[in-house]
């Protein structure tokens, strides 16, 4: 199970953890950026172009998007 899948399945619990300040709110932003990246991939864009478009949508640098992608695709 990847980190993205875990967050997707436990979204309500993670929101409670954020409200209780157990975990960082950046998780939701990273989840959204990776979700947008996946949308662009499904539209037929290659990995680099999809990452660039997702970064432009969220005003994040390209390097940050690639780090988020690697983070979300790691097995937990």
Buried (B, 14 or more C-beta within 10 A) or exposed (E): EBBBEBBBEEEEEBBEBBEEEEBEEEBBEBBBBBBBBBBBBEEEBEEEEBBBBBBEBBEBEEEBBBEBBEBBEEEE
